[in-house]
Amino acid sequence: MFLSVFDVFKIGIGPSSSHTMGPMTAANRFLDDLVRIGAKDAADCLFVSLHGSLAYTGVGHGTGRAVILGLTGAAPDTVDPDAMDAIVAAVEDRKCVEPPGHGRYRFDPSRDLIYDRHVTLEGHANGMTFIARDASGADLLRRVYYSIGGGFVLTEEELEIWRSESGKAPADSVPFPFANAREMLAMSAASGHSIAAMKRANEECRMSPAELDRRLDAVWAAMSACIERGLREGGIMPGGLKVRRRARDMLERLETEWRNNRPNPLLANDWLSVYAMAVNEENASGGRVVTAPTNGAAGVVPATLRYFLRFHPEAGQREVHDFLLTAAAIGGIIKHNASISGAEVGCQGEVGSAAAMAAAGLVAVLGGTPAQVENAAEIALEHHLGMTCDPVAGLVQVPCIERNAMGAVKAVTAASLALKGDGSHFVPLDACIETMRQTGIDMSERYKETATGGLAVNVVEC
């Protein structure tokens, strides 16, 4: 299955790609399905139930709000974050939704939106059931959707097809249909193209070069704007943990040191950390972010790219494009053969994947060979294996924000190690990805975004 760079990097809102963007998109799809089957005029009321991880940590991740917003017609990439509270309050007050192109549907979130912790749907840990009924109470449409990470939403049928294609070579509709790292390196060697060039050639089968560049620029503009907003904003993040934003204060200290030429042996780590934390503090506050490959791991890739641009001032638009294309190629391979969902494989699939993508992108723009790119991705992913997803109170704050800073530091370290070698190494990236998949299967559900184990339990108990 071909995964576009824009499937990996989606512009949306925080705090979670799987728990916020996915449910909002599922609600949009349900409204579209009502129109498609001709049932929108007969529908009188709507009901939604959330299952598995969505039920356990949906309150902290804003899943209910996302469903409400989606049923009003709001979409992750276009909704105004500053208008969301008012939209949700209006629905709660009027107990109905009136999406554009539809009539009025009765929907009382306090009654018709259920967090069902007793039933886990078979397809995936992030399952949702949407129901539309007529005035007599008869079902007109019932749909199950799964939010499988990174903002991807699939029906039961689509999920079955997705899994049947996992690990298989994509349909030969692009010039470089690599399904894994081994094929990617072989195609690169045979063609003489870099990984970024192969990814570009695949994308240009679906859009013009100018359109591709424009959309890549839009992705980086959204990432960069997120960093800037995160560096400006202060105060307490929402959710009840009373976690204070730190990126702005960190930046002020760094800039003071910079102006005074004060030696700082931790300079590289500090800049990576402040950029990553700025993004994830913004994400935790419900701001505009880009999945990279998820919201929970959204800070690693932009922090690494921003760090590169700051300390390599000769770099420009081409390097930004090559970084994003290379990172997306690695992210697509991981998603195709394992998972990027914390609810499915733990945080190794989120921050671990992000670090692998960032390390690969950095090596590419620093002139590394495809073998060195693959080596860097493997190093970064390997040293996240086994990482659990255990957000305190179900919020994407502790340990998630600092975890992105650490992911960015690991990405740069992995890139440095790979560039100092010739690309040959002991553990292939494909073996590391398969290990992550198997580790995720073996991992207890308590450590997969349910907030029922790990720090989520012990911090509260202490």
C-alpha positions in Angstrom: 0.0 0.0 0.0 1.5 3.3 -1.1 1.8 5.8 1.8 2.2 9.4 0.7 4.4 11.8 2.6 1.2 13.6 3.4 -0.3 10.4 4.9 2.7 10.5 7.3 2.7 14.3 7.9 -0.9 15.4 8.5 -1.8 18.9 9.6 -4.3 18.8 12.4 -4.8 19.6 16.1 -3.7 18.3 19.4 -3.4 16.5 21.7 -3.5 13.2 20.0 -3.5 11.9 16.4 -5.2 8.6 17.4 -7.5 10.0 20.1 -8.3 13.4 18.7 -7.7 13.7 15.0 -8.8 10.1 14.3 -12.2 10.4 16.1 -12.9 13.7 14.5 -12.1 12.3 11.1 -14.3 9.2 11.9 -17.2 11.5 12.7 -16.7 13.3 9.4 -16.7 10.0 7.6 -19.9 9.0 9.3 -21.6 12.1 8.1 -20.4 11.4 4.6 -21.7 7.9 4.8 -25.2 9.2 5.9 -25.2 11.3 2.7 -23.9 8.5 0.5 -26.6 6.0 1.5 -29.3 8.7 1.3 -30.2 8.5 5.0 -29.4 12.0 6.1 -33.0 13.3 5.8 -34.5 10.4 7.7 -31.9 10.5 10.5 -33.2 12.0 13.7 -30.5 11.3 16.4 -26.9 10.1 16.7 -25.1 7.9 19.2 -21.4 7.2 19.6 -19.6 4.7 21.8 -15.8 4.7 22.4 -13.9 1.5 23.2 -10.6 0.2 24.3 -7.9 2.8 24.7 -10.3 5.6 23.5 -12.5 4.8 26.5 -9.7 4.6 29.0 -7.8 7.7 28.1 -10.3 9.5 25.9 -11.2 12.2 28.5 -7.6 13.2 28.9 -7.0 13.2 25.1 -10.1 15.2 24.3 -11.7 12.3 22.3 -15.2 13.3 23.3 -14.6 16.9 22.2 -13.2 15.6 18.9 -16.3 13.5 18.2 -18.6 16.5 18.9 -16.5 18.7 16.7 -16.5 16.1 13.9 -20.2 15.7 14.1 -20.6 19.5 13.5 -18.6 19.1 10.3 -15.3 20.4 11.7 -12.2 18.7 10.3 -8.7 18.4 12.0 -6.8 20.3 9.3 -9.2 23.3 9.0 -10.9 23.8 12.4 -9.9 26.9 14.3 -8.4 25.8 17.6 -9.6 29.1 19.2 -13.2 28.4 18.2 -13.4 24.8 19.4 -14.6 25.5 23.0 -17.5 27.6 21.8 -18.6 25.0 19.2 -18.6 22.2 21.8 -20.4 24.4 24.4 -23.1 25.2 21.8 -23.7 21.5 21.2 -23.8 20.7 24.9 -26.3 23.5 25.4 -28.6 22.8 22.4 -28.2 19.0 22.6 -28.0 18.7 18.8 -25.6 19.1 15.8 -26.3 20.8 12.5 -23.4 20.0 10.2 -23.3 21.8 6.8 -25.3 20.0 4.2 -27.3 18.1 6.8 -30.4 18.8 8.9 -30.5 19.0 12.7 -29.7 15.7 14.5 -30.4 15.2 18.2 -27.2 14.5 20.0 -26.8 15.1 23.8 -23.1 14.3 24.6 -23.9 13.7 28.2 -26.1 10.8 27.2 -25.4 9.8 23.6 -21.5 9.7 23.8 -20.4 6.7 25.8 -17.0 5.8 27.1 -17.4 2.0 27.1 -14.6 0.4 29.1 -16.3 -3.0 29.2 -16.3 -3.8 25.5 -13.1 -3.8 23.4 -13.8 -4.1 19.6 -11.8 -6.9 18.0 -10.1 -4.9 15.2 -8.0 -2.5 17.2 -7.5 -0.9 20.6 -8.9 2.4 19.3 -12.4 1.4 18.2 -15.6 3.6 17.8 -19.2 2.8 16.9 -21.4 5.5 15.3 -25.2 5.0 15.0 -27.9 7.1 13.3 -31.5 6.3 14.1 -34.8 7.6 12.8 -37.6 9.2 14.8 -39.0 5.7 15.7 -35.7 4.6 17.1 -34.8 2.2 14.2 -31.1 2.1 13.1 -30.5 3.7 9.8 -26.7 3.4 9.8 -24.2 1.7 12.1 -20.5 2.0 11.4 -17.4 0.9 13.3 -14.2 2.8 12.7 -10.7 2.2 14.0 -8.2 5.0 14.7 -5.0 3.2 14.0 -2.5 5.9 14.7 -1.2 9.0 13.0 -4.7 10.2 12.2 -5.5 7.2 10.0 -9.1 6.0 10.3 -10.3 2.7 8.8 -13.6 0.8 8.7 -13.7 -2.8 9.7 -13.5 -3.8 6.1 -10.6 -1.4 5.3 -8.7 -2.6 8.4 -9.0 -6.2 7.2 -7.6 -5.2 3.8 -4.8 -3.2 5.4 -3.7 -6.1 7.5 -3.8 -8.5 4.6 -1.5 -6.2 2.7 0.9 -5.6 5.7 4.4 -6.7 4.8 3.6 -7.3 1.1 5.0 -5.2 -1.7 2.8 -2.3 -2.7 1.0 -2.4 -6.0 3.4 -1.6 -8.8 1.8 1.8 -9.5 4.9 3.8 -8.6 8.4 3.6 -9.9 9.9 2.6 -6.6 7.4 0.4 -4.8 9.6 -0.6 -1.8 7.7 -2.3 1.1 10.7 -2.6 3.4 14.2 -1.2 4.0 15.9 -4.0 2.1 14.0 -3.3 -1.0 14.5 0.4 -0.6 18.3 0.0 -0.5 18.3 -2.4 -3.4 16.2 0.0 -5.6 18.4 2.9 -4.6 21.6 1.0 -5.6 20.1 -0.1 -8.9 18.8 3.3 -9.8 21.5 5.5 -8.4 18.8 7.6 -6.7 18.8 8.8 -3.1 15.9 7.8 -0.9 14.5 11.3 -1.1 14.6 11.2 -4.9 12.8 7.8 -5.0 10.1 9.1 -2.7 9.8 12.2 -4.8 9.4 10.1 -8.0 6.6 8.1 -6.3 4.8 11.2 -5.1 5.0 12.8 -8.5 2.9 10.0 -9.9 0.0 11.6 -8.0 0.8 15.3 -8.3 3.0 17.7 -10.1 6.4 18.6 -8.9 5.2 22.2 -8.1 2.2 20.8 -6.1 4.5 18.5 -4.2 6.9 21.3 -3.3 4.0 23.5 -2.3 2.5 20.9 0.0 5.9 20.1 1.5 6.4 23.8 2.2 3.0 23.9 3.9 3.9 21.0 6.2 7.1 22.6 7.2 5.4 26.0 7.7 2.9 24.3 10.0 5.6 22.6 11.9 7.7 25.8 12.2 4.6 27.8 13.3 3.9 25.3 16.0 7.5 25.6 17.3 7.1 29.4 17.3 3.8 29.4 19.1 5.1 26.9 21.6 8.1 29.2 22.3 5.9 32.2 22.9 3.2 30.7 25.1 3.6 30.2 28.9 1.3 29.2 31.7 -0.4 26.0 32.8 -1.5 23.4 30.3 -5.1 22.2 30.4 -6.2 18.9 31.9 -5.9 19.2 35.7 -2.3 18.1 36.2 -1.2 21.7 36.5 1.9 21.1 34.3 3.6 24.3 33.5 4.9 25.1 30.0 8.7 25.3 30.1 9.9 26.0 26.6 9.5 29.8 26.7 11.7 30.1 29.9 14.2 27.6 28.5 14.5 29.7 25.3 15.1 32.9 27.2 18.0 31.3 29.1 19.5 29.9 25.9 19.3 33.2 24.1 20.9 35.0 27.0 23.8 32.5 26.9 24.0 32.9 23.2 24.2 36.7 23.3 26.8 36.6 26.1 28.9 34.0 24.3 28.7 31.9 27.5 30.1 28.4 27.1 27.5 25.7 27.3 28.6 22.1 26.9 25.0 21.0 26.6 24.1 23.4 23.8 23.1 20.9 21.2 20.8 19.0 23.6 19.3 22.2 24.9 18.3 23.5 21.5 16.9 20.2 20.4 15.0 19.9 23.7 13.5 23.4 23.6 12.2 22.9 20.1 10.7 19.5 20.8 9.1 20.6 24.0 7.6 23.7 22.4 5.8 21.5 19.9 4.5 19.0 22.4 3.4 21.7 24.9 1.5 23.2 22.1 0.1 19.8 21.2 -0.9 19.1 24.8 -2.8 22.4 24.8 -4.8 21.5 21.7 -3.0 23.7 19.2 -2.2 23.2 15.5 0.4 20.4 15.0 1.6 18.0 12.3 1.6 14.3 12.9 5.2 13.1 12.7 4.2 10.3 12.6 1.7 11.0 15.5 0.7 13.9 17.6 2.2 12.3 20.8 5.6 12.2 18.9 5.1 15.4 16.9 8.1 17.2 18.3 11.0 15.0 17.3 11.1 15.6 13.5 10.5 19.3 13.5 13.0 19.8 16.4 15.7 17.9 14.5 15.0 19.8 11.3 14.9 23.2 13.0 18.1 22.4 14.8 19.8 21.5 11.5 18.6 24.7 9.8 19.7 26.9 12.8 23.3 25.5 12.8 23.6 25.0 9.1 22.6 28.4 7.8 23.5 27.5 4.2 20.7 25.0 4.1 17.5 25.9 2.4 14.3 24.7 0.8 15.8 21.7 -1.0 17.2 20.4 2.3 13.8 20.8 4.0 12.1 18.8 1.2 14.7 16.1 1.2 14.6 15.7 5.0 10.8 15.4 5.0 10.7 13.0 2.0 13.4 10.7 3.6 11.7 10.8 7.0 8.4 9.9 5.4 9.9 7.0 3.5 11.1 5.5 6.8 7.8 6.3 8.6 5.9 4.6 5.8 8.0 1.4 6.1 7.5 1.3 9.8 3.7 1.8 9.6 3.4 -0.8 6.7 5.3 -3.5 8.6 4.5 -2.8 12.2 2.6 0.2 13.8 3.0 3.8 14.9 0.1 3.5 17.4 0.8 3.8 21.1 -2.4 1.9 21.8 -1.1 -1.0 19.7 2.6 -1.2 20.4 3.4 1.4 23.1 5.5 4.5 22.8 8.2 2.7 20.9 5.9 3.0 17.9 5.4 6.7 18.4 8.6 8.4 19.7 10.7 5.5 18.5 9.4 5.8 15.0 9.7 9.6 15.1 13.4 9.3 16.2 14.1 6.8 13.3 12.5 9.2 10.8 14.4 12.3 12.1 17.7 10.4 12.2 17.2 9.3 8.6 16.2 12.8 7.4 19.2 14.3 9.1 21.7 11.9 7.6 20.2 12.5 4.2 20.7 16.3 4.3 24.2 15.9 5.8 25.2 14.0 2.7 25.0 10.5 4.0 24.5 7.5 1.7 21.3 5.5 1.6 23.0 2.8 3.7 23.9 5.4 6.3 20.3 6.7 6.3 19.0 3.2 7.0 21.7 2.6 9.6 20.7 5.9 11.4 17.0 4.9 11.4 17.8 1.5 12.9 20.0 2.9 15.6 17.4 5.4 16.7 14.5 2.9 16.7 16.6 0.1 18.4 17.2 2.3 21.4 13.5 2.9 21.9 12.5 -0.8 21.8 10.2 -1.7 24.7 9.2 1.8 25.5 5.7 1.8 27.1 2.9 4.3 26.6 1.8 5.3 30.1 0.5 8.9 30.1 -0.3 10.2 33.6 -4.1 10.9 33.8 -4.4 10.0 30.2 -2.9 13.3 29.2 -0.2 13.8 26.6 2.0 15.7 29.1 3.9 13.4 31.5 6.1 11.8 30.3 5.2 12.6 26.7 6.6 16.1 26.4 10.1 15.3 27.8 10.1 12.0 25.9 10.0 14.0 22.6 13.1 16.0 23.7 14.9 12.7 24.4 13.7 11.3 21.1 15.3 14.3 19.2 18.5 13.9 21.1 18.6 10.2 20.3 17.9 11.0 16.6 20.9 13.3 16.3 23.1 10.9 18.2 22.0 8.1 15.9 22.7 10.3 12.8 26.2 11.1 14.1 27.0 7.4 14.8 25.8 6.4 11.3 27.7 9.1 9.5 30.9 8.0 11.2 30.5 4.5 9.7 30.2 3.2 6.2 26.6 2.1 6.4 27.3 -1.5 7.3 25.9 -2.6 10.6 24.8 -5.7 12.5 21.0 -5.2 12.9 19.0 -4.4 9.7 16.3 -1.8 10.1 13.7 -4.4 8.9 14.7 -6.7 11.8 14.4 -3.9 14.2 10.9 -3.0 12.9 9.8 -6.6 13.2 11.2 -6.7 16.8 9.2 -3.7 17.6 6.1 -5.3 16.3 6.6 -8.5 18.2 7.4 -6.5 21.4 4.2 -4.6 21.0 2.2 -7.9 20.7 3.8 -9.2 23.9 3.4 -5.9 25.8 0.7 -5.9 28.5 -2.3 -3.7 27.6 -1.7 -1.8 30.8 1.3 -0.2 29.1 -0.4 0.7 25.8 -2.1 4.0 26.2 -4.7 2.8 28.7 -3.3 4.8 31.7 -3.6 1.6 33.8 0.0 0.9 34.4 3.5 2.4 34.7 3.9 6.1 35.5 0.1 6.6 35.0 -0.5 4.5 38.1 2.6 5.1 40.2 2.8 8.8 40.0 -0.8 9.1 41.1 -0.2 6.6 44.0 2.8 8.5 45.2 
